[in-house]
Amino acid sequence: MAASVACAFFFDAEPLGETGKHALDACALCAKPLARDSDIFMYRGDTPFCSEECRDEQMELDAVRARQAARRLRQYASGTETRRGHQESRKVSVVS
């Protein structure tokens, strides 16, 4: 019996700064309230969605952001290589 009381205390405790807002209360995309008796679609472990459509839309948004980040990283990397190339090609021969 002591174990069940400890479990109830542990899981019912609110994190500091959070007043009554539970992680599974609303869809992470559209903010629609999630009913306790309805299906909840999870993504990335702890992100709840009200439907497969909202979850799929978030997955697509994440994929677009990842592609954009990869593109920016490639542009940055190629830009630094270009600048290095210009610095190395500035060698001047001196005729005496």
N, C-alpha and C positions, 0 to 999 in steps of 0.2 A: 504494500500500500504506500509506503514511503516513496518508492520509485515512481509511482504514477503522480504523486503530488509534485515531485521534483521535475518530472517531464512537463507537467502542466505549467509550472512556474517558468521553466526554461523557454518554452515555446510561446507563452503568452506575454513575455516581457517585451516592452517596446524599446527599440533602439533610441539612444539619446538623440534629441532633436526631431524625432518622428512622433507625431501625435495621432495615433489611431489609423495611420495609413499603412495598410498591408500590401505586400508585394503583388498579390493576385487580385486586387480590387478592380483594376481597369485594364483595358487593352493598351498595350504600349504604343500602338500606332494611332488608333482613332479615339482613344480614351473612353470608349463605351464601357459602362460598368459591367463587370463579370459576375454572373449569378453563381452562387455556390453549387447549384444543381445542374449547371450547364458544362459543356465541354470547354476545356481551356487548351489552346494550342501553344506549345512552348517552342522557343528558339534560343539557341546559345545558352542552354541550361536553365536560365532563370528569367527569361523575358516572356511574359504571357500575351497572348493574342486572342481575340474573340472568335476568329474564324481562320480557316485555311487561307482565304484571300488576303487578309491583313498580314498574316505571317509570310506568305509568298511575296507580297509587296515589299515588306521589310527586307527580306532576303535579297530581292532584286536591287533595292536601294543600297544595301551593303556591298553587293557585287559591283555596282556602278562606282561607288566610292573607292573600292579597292582598285579598280582599273584606273581611275583618275590618279590615285596616289602612286601607283606603279608608273604611270605615264610621266608624272611630275618628277619622280625619282630618276627615271631614264633621262629626261631632259636635263635635269641638274647634273647627272653624272656625265652626260655627253658635253655639257657646257664647260665643266671643269677640265675635261680632257682637251677640249678645243683651246681653252685658255693656256693650258700647259704647253700645248703644241706651238702656240704663237710665241710663248716665251723662249722655247728651245730654238725656234727658227730665226730668232733675231741675232744670230751670231754674225759678226761683221769681220771680214778679213781686212787687214791693214797692209797696204803696199808701201814698202820703204824705198 
